[in-house]
Amino acid sequence: MYSKEEAKKLKEKFWTSFGKFMTLVPNSEGQKINWINYKTGVKHIYFRMEVDNKYAYIYIEISHPDKDLRELMYEQFLTYQTVLHQELAEQWIWDPVYYDIHGKETARISMHLDEKISVFKPEDWPTLISFFKPRIIALDAFWSTAKYGFEIFK
């Protein structure tokens, strides 16, 4: 078992390693990008990656505080569902109502790693990188064309 500080440092070390690994990978438009803190350019739409001592998740989070606008944003993603799944080469889980760890209502489109894995085991890091890398790159490729359909929400 790790102290809170040790756990924080291990997570930071993983994300720093992942960031360095991804530094040489340009986005779909050939530009340098911060993959870990991906900017969609649309407020309340985020591409997130999370990992803890059991699971790894990658997801699109729609967190607009106005429920009606959040639902419209989610519906807009639904119009791009086929394109998204083609780019990802897999089906993701669609949750029109999702409560985050703080109880805040959001919408989420997500995928998780099926195997039990831990960010606290450096030997699991290659598996985590293999999970996150192709999916965040595919999300970027999807977003390079789909983002124009979300300009109304800027």
N, C-alpha and C positions, 0 to 999 in steps of 0.2 A: 504494500500500500504506500502511496506517495503522499507527502504533505501537499497542501494547496500550492505552495510556492514551487515545489518540485514538479508537480503536474503542470503548472503554468509554463515553466521553463521547457519541459519536454514538448508541450504543444507548440510553443513558439519555435523551438528547434525544428520540429517537423515542418511547420509552415514556411520557415526561412529556407529550409532545404528544398521544399517543393517550389518555392518562388525562384530560387537559384536554378533549379532544374528547368523551369519553364521560361527563364529569361531569354533563351535563344529562340523561342517559338514566337513568331510574329502573329498578330491577329489575322483575320481573313482578308484584311485590306493591306497586309504587309507591314503594318506599323507595330512598334513596340507597345506593349500593354502590361498592366499590372493584373495578372490573372487572378490573384488571390482577392483583390478588392476590385472586381470587375465593375465598371461603370456603364450602365445601360443608357444613361443620358435622359432617362425618364424618371422623375421623382416617384417614389413608392414602388418601383419595379426593380428587384434585385436578383442577381444570380449569386447563390450562396453555396458554400461547401462547409460541411461540419463533420467532425470526427471526435469520438470520445473513447472510452475504454471498452466499448462493445460494438459500436456501429459507425458507419460512414454514410453520409447523405450529401446529395447535390440537389439543388432545387431552385426553381424560380419562385420568388416570393412577391406577392402583390399585397402591399400593406397600406393602401390608402385608407385614411381614417373615416372617410365617407363611404358608408356601406354601398350605396347606389353606384358611386364611381368605381369602387373596387369590383363590384359585380360586372360593370361595363368593361373594365380592363380584362377581367377573367374571360368574359364572352368574346372579347377581341382575340385573346389567345386561342380560344376554342376554334375560331375561324382559321387559325394557322396550325391546328393540331396535326393534320396530315403532313404538312411541311416540316414541323418540328420532329415528329416521329421518324420521318424519312432521313432527316439530317442526323438524328441520334442513332438510327438503326435499331431502335428498341421502343417499346411502349412504356411511358411513364405513368405515374399515379396522379390523377387529377382530383384535387380537393377544393371545391368552391368555397368551403368554410373550413378553416384550419385554425386551431388555437396554438400559438407559440408557447414557449416555456414560461412566459410571463402572463399568460392568459389573454393576450391580445388577439383579437379576431383578424385573420388574414385569409388569403387564398394561396394555394400552393400547388405547384406542379413538380413532382419529385421522383427521384430514384434513390434507392439505398443499396448498399453492398449486402448481398445475401448471407455472406459468411460472417461469423463473429470475429471481430478484429479489434485491435487496440492501438491507439496512437502512442501509448506508453511502451510499446514493444518495438524498438527500432527494426527488428527483423520483419515486422509487418508493413513497414513503410513502402517497400517496393510494390506491394499489393495495393496499398492506398493510392500511390501515385498512378498505378495502372488503372485504377478505378476513376480517379478524378480527371486525369489528363485528357483522355479522348472525349469525355463528356463536356468539359468546359470549352474545349476547342470546338466541338459540335454546336454548343450553345452560341458561341461567338459567330460561327458560320450562319446559323439560323438567324441570329439577331441582325447580321449585316444586311439582310433583305427585309426582315419582318419589322424592324424598328420604324420604318416609314409609316406603317399602319398604326403606330402608337403616338405619332406626333400630336394628335389631337389632345393627348393627355399631358403635354408639356406645359 
